[in-house]
Amino acid sequence: MNKQDLIEAVLANKEAGIESKAAAARAIDAVLDGIAAGIKKDGNVQLIGFGTFTVKSRAARTGRNPQTGATIKIKASKTVGFKAGAALKETAAKNKPAKK
């Protein structure tokens, strides 16, 4: 599922009361912006039943340039991690694996 598919799913959900694709897109953008703002402000966003987004630190390390094989230094950085909540894990457990 990509963002357009998600917009269609929100539009198809009659309980949401959203009548147009543009309104569904604005709602999804608002949720994503809210998650990003929460991560920036507090370092985490917890959505009960869905999961928790947290800022994680990566230590500096050495790596290898795949083209030349030369050793390079990779700076320390921060990234966003996600830990699924119980309800999302249960939904995923019921899902059939995709065929390759």
C-alpha positions as protocol buffer text, in pm:
chain_id: "A"
residue {
  index: 1
  type: MET
  ca { x: 0 y: 0 z: 0 }
}
residue {
  index: 2
  type: ASN
  ca { x: 131 y: 342 z: -89 }
}
residue {
  index: 3
  type: LYS
  ca { x: 5 y: 690 z: 1 }
}
residue {
  index: 4
  type: GLN
  ca { x: -250 y: 698 z: -283 }
}
residue {
  index: 5
  type: ASP
  ca { x: -388 y: 361 z: -173 }
}
residue {
  index: 6
  type: LEU
  ca { x: -414 y: 493 z: 182 }
}
residue {
  index: 7
  type: ILE
  ca { x: -604 y: 800 z: 57 }
}
residue {
  index: 8
  type: GLU
  ca { x: -848 y: 569 z: -123 }
}
residue {
  index: 9
  type: ALA
  ca { x: -891 y: 359 z: 194 }
}
residue {
  index: 10
  type: VAL
  ca { x: -968 y: 668 z: 403 }
}
residue {
  index: 11
  type: LEU
  ca { x: -1214 y: 788 z: 138 }
}
residue {
  index: 12
  type: ALA
  ca { x: -1385 y: 445 z: 134 }
}
residue {
  index: 13
  type: ASN
  ca { x: -1426 y: 451 z: 516 }
}
residue {
  index: 14
  type: LYS
  ca { x: -1771 y: 607 z: 551 }
}
residue {
  index: 15
  type: GLU
  ca { x: -1727 y: 648 z: 930 }
}
residue {
  index: 16
  type: ALA
  ca { x: -1453 y: 906 z: 867 }
}
residue {
  index: 17
  type: GLY
  ca { x: -1705 y: 1137 z: 699 }
}
residue {
  index: 18
  type: ILE
  ca { x: -1456 y: 1247 z: 434 }
}
residue {
  index: 19
  type: GLU
  ca { x: -1620 y: 1321 z: 100 }
}
residue {
  index: 20
  type: SER
  ca { x: -1334 y: 1401 z: -139 }
}
residue {
  index: 21
  type: LYS
  ca { x: -991 y: 1272 z: -232 }
}
residue {
  index: 22
  type: ALA
  ca { x: -841 y: 1614 z: -158 }
}
residue {
  index: 23
  type: ALA
  ca { x: -987 y: 1613 z: 195 }
}
residue {
  index: 24
  type: ALA
  ca { x: -858 y: 1259 z: 254 }
}
residue {
  index: 25
  type: ALA
  ca { x: -512 y: 1362 z: 134 }
}
residue {
  index: 26
  type: ARG
  ca { x: -516 y: 1667 z: 366 }
}
residue {
  index: 27
  type: ALA
  ca { x: -620 y: 1447 z: 660 }
}
residue {
  index: 28
  type: ILE
  ca { x: -337 y: 1200 z: 597 }
}
residue {
  index: 29
  type: ASP
  ca { x: -85 y: 1482 z: 551 }
}
residue {
  index: 30
  type: ALA
  ca { x: -204 y: 1637 z: 879 }
}
residue {
  index: 31
  type: VAL
  ca { x: -156 y: 1307 z: 1065 }
}
residue {
  index: 32
  type: LEU
  ca { x: 192 y: 1257 z: 919 }
}
residue {
  index: 33
  type: ASP
  ca { x: 288 y: 1618 z: 997 }
}
residue {
  index: 34
  type: GLY
  ca { x: 162 y: 1570 z: 1354 }
}
residue {
  index: 35
  type: ILE
  ca { x: 374 y: 1258 z: 1397 }
}
residue {
  index: 36
  type: ALA
  ca { x: 680 y: 1439 z: 1261 }
}
residue {
  index: 37
  type: ALA
  ca { x: 618 y: 1738 z: 1493 }
}
residue {
  index: 38
  type: GLY
  ca { x: 576 y: 1508 z: 1794 }
}
residue {
  index: 39
  type: ILE
  ca { x: 901 y: 1329 z: 1718 }
}
residue {
  index: 40
  type: LYS
  ca { x: 1081 y: 1660 z: 1678 }
}
residue {
  index: 41
  type: LYS
  ca { x: 938 y: 1804 z: 2001 }
}
residue {
  index: 42
  type: ASP
  ca { x: 926 y: 1507 z: 2239 }
}
residue {
  index: 43
  type: GLY
  ca { x: 1141 y: 1243 z: 2073 }
}
residue {
  index: 44
  type: ASN
  ca { x: 853 y: 994 z: 2054 }
}
residue {
  index: 45
  type: VAL
  ca { x: 492 y: 955 z: 1950 }
}
residue {
  index: 46
  type: GLN
  ca { x: 282 y: 678 z: 2105 }
}
residue {
  index: 47
  type: LEU
  ca { x: -40 y: 572 z: 1934 }
}
residue {
  index: 48
  type: ILE
  ca { x: -208 y: 320 z: 2164 }
}
residue {
  index: 49
  type: GLY
  ca { x: -290 y: 0 z: 1978 }
}
residue {
  index: 50
  type: PHE
  ca { x: -91 y: 104 z: 1671 }
}
residue {
  index: 51
  type: GLY
  ca { x: 265 y: 159 z: 1785 }
}
residue {
  index: 52
  type: THR
  ca { x: 537 y: 397 z: 1900 }
}
residue {
  index: 53
  type: PHE
  ca { x: 769 y: 611 z: 1691 }
}
residue {
  index: 54
  type: THR
  ca { x: 1096 y: 698 z: 1869 }
}
residue {
  index: 55
  type: VAL
  ca { x: 1420 y: 876 z: 1788 }
}
residue {
  index: 56
  type: LYS
  ca { x: 1715 y: 637 z: 1796 }
}
residue {
  index: 57
  type: SER
  ca { x: 2084 y: 725 z: 1795 }
}
residue {
  index: 58
  type: ARG
  ca { x: 2332 y: 544 z: 1576 }
}
residue {
  index: 59
  type: ALA
  ca { x: 2692 y: 542 z: 1691 }
}
residue {
  index: 60
  type: ALA
  ca { x: 2978 y: 641 z: 1462 }
}
residue {
  index: 61
  type: ARG
  ca { x: 3124 y: 342 z: 1285 }
}
residue {
  index: 62
  type: THR
  ca { x: 3347 y: 235 z: 1001 }
}
residue {
  index: 63
  type: GLY
  ca { x: 3207 y: 107 z: 675 }
}
residue {
  index: 64
  type: ARG
  ca { x: 3326 y: 4 z: 333 }
}
residue {
  index: 65
  type: ASN
  ca { x: 3277 y: 177 z: 0 }
}
residue {
  index: 66
  type: PRO
  ca { x: 3121 y: -95 z: -218 }
}
residue {
  index: 67
  type: GLN
  ca { x: 3278 y: 41 z: -539 }
}
residue {
  index: 68
  type: THR
  ca { x: 3636 y: 76 z: -422 }
}
residue {
  index: 69
  type: GLY
  ca { x: 3646 y: -142 z: -112 }
}
residue {
  index: 70
  type: ALA
  ca { x: 3805 y: 147 z: 80 }
}
residue {
  index: 71
  type: THR
  ca { x: 3727 y: 182 z: 450 }
}
residue {
  index: 72
  type: ILE
  ca { x: 3527 y: 495 z: 534 }
}
residue {
  index: 73
  type: LYS
  ca { x: 3414 y: 661 z: 857 }
}
residue {
  index: 74
  type: ILE
  ca { x: 3038 y: 695 z: 903 }
}
residue {
  index: 75
  type: LYS
  ca { x: 2931 y: 977 z: 1136 }
}
residue {
  index: 76
  type: ALA
  ca { x: 2696 y: 925 z: 1429 }
}
residue {
  index: 77
  type: SER
  ca { x: 2337 y: 1002 z: 1336 }
}
residue {
  index: 78
  type: LYS
  ca { x: 1979 y: 989 z: 1455 }
}
residue {
  index: 79
  type: THR
  ca { x: 1697 y: 798 z: 1290 }
}
residue {
  index: 80
  type: VAL
  ca { x: 1334 y: 715 z: 1362 }
}
residue {
  index: 81
  type: GLY
  ca { x: 1240 y: 371 z: 1489 }
}
residue {
  index: 82
  type: PHE
  ca { x: 897 y: 213 z: 1507 }
}
residue {
  index: 83
  type: LYS
  ca { x: 773 y: -52 z: 1747 }
}
residue {
  index: 84
  type: ALA
  ca { x: 436 y: -203 z: 1660 }
}
residue {
  index: 85
  type: GLY
  ca { x: 163 y: -211 z: 1924 }
}
residue {
  index: 86
  type: ALA
  ca { x: -27 y: -522 z: 2031 }
}
residue {
  index: 87
  type: ALA
  ca { x: -330 y: -461 z: 1806 }
}
residue {
  index: 88
  type: LEU
  ca { x: -111 y: -405 z: 1500 }
}
residue {
  index: 89
  type: LYS
  ca { x: 93 y: -716 z: 1577 }
}
residue {
  index: 90
  type: GLU
  ca { x: -228 y: -917 z: 1606 }
}
residue {
  index: 91
  type: THR
  ca { x: -350 y: -784 z: 1271 }
}
residue {
  index: 92
  type: ALA
  ca { x: -19 y: -872 z: 1110 }
}
residue {
  index: 93
  type: ALA
  ca { x: -31 y: -1223 z: 1257 }
}
residue {
  index: 94
  type: LYS
  ca { x: -370 y: -1281 z: 1091 }
}
residue {
  index: 95
  type: ASN
  ca { x: -239 y: -1160 z: 753 }
}
residue {
  index: 96
  type: LYS
  ca { x: -148 y: -1422 z: 497 }
}
residue {
  index: 97
  type: PRO
  ca { x: 208 y: -1395 z: 363 }
}
residue {
  index: 98
  type: ALA
  ca { x: 241 y: -1237 z: 19 }
}
residue {
  index: 99
  type: LYS
  ca { x: 319 y: -1471 z: -268 }
}
residue {
  index: 100
  type: LYS
  ca { x: 648 y: -1408 z: -446 }
}
